[in-house]
Amino acid sequence: MKSDRLFKILDLLKSRDIVPTRTLAERLYVSNRTIRRDVN
């Protein structure tokens, strides 16, 4: 679910200032495009 993914993205960003979309996509098992759509 998108809201769950957004919370996971926030958790990852809390631990690091910069997290590449590729890293987020790999950790959350989604595409780079999905990550970009979620954060826009």
C-alpha positions as CSV (number, residue, x, y, z in Angstrom):
1,M,0.0,0.0,0.0
2,K,1.3,3.5,-0.9
3,S,0.9,4.9,2.6
4,D,2.9,2.0,4.1
5,R,5.6,2.7,1.5
6,L,5.7,6.4,2.3
7,F,6.3,5.6,6.0
8,K,9.1,3.3,5.1
9,I,10.6,5.9,2.9
10,L,10.5,8.4,5.8
11,D,12.1,5.9,8.1
12,L,15.0,5.4,5.6
13,L,15.4,9.1,5.2
14,K,15.6,9.6,9.0
15,S,18.6,7.4,9.2
16,R,20.4,9.1,6.2
17,D,20.0,12.5,4.7
18,I,20.3,11.3,1.1
19,V,19.0,8.0,-0.2
20,P,19.1,7.3,-3.9
21,T,15.8,6.3,-5.5
22,R,17.5,3.1,-6.7
23,T,18.2,2.2,-3.1
24,L,14.7,2.9,-2.0
25,A,13.3,0.9,-4.9
26,E,15.5,-2.1,-4.0
27,R,14.6,-2.0,-0.3
28,L,10.9,-1.6,-0.9
29,Y,10.7,-4.0,-3.9
30,V,9.2,-1.5,-6.3
31,S,10.5,0.3,-9.4
32,N,12.4,3.6,-9.4
33,R,9.4,5.2,-11.2
34,T,7.1,4.1,-8.3
35,I,9.4,5.8,-5.8
36,R,9.5,9.0,-7.8
37,R,5.7,9.0,-8.1
38,D,5.3,8.5,-4.4
39,V,7.6,11.3,-3.3
40,N,6.2,13.9,-5.9
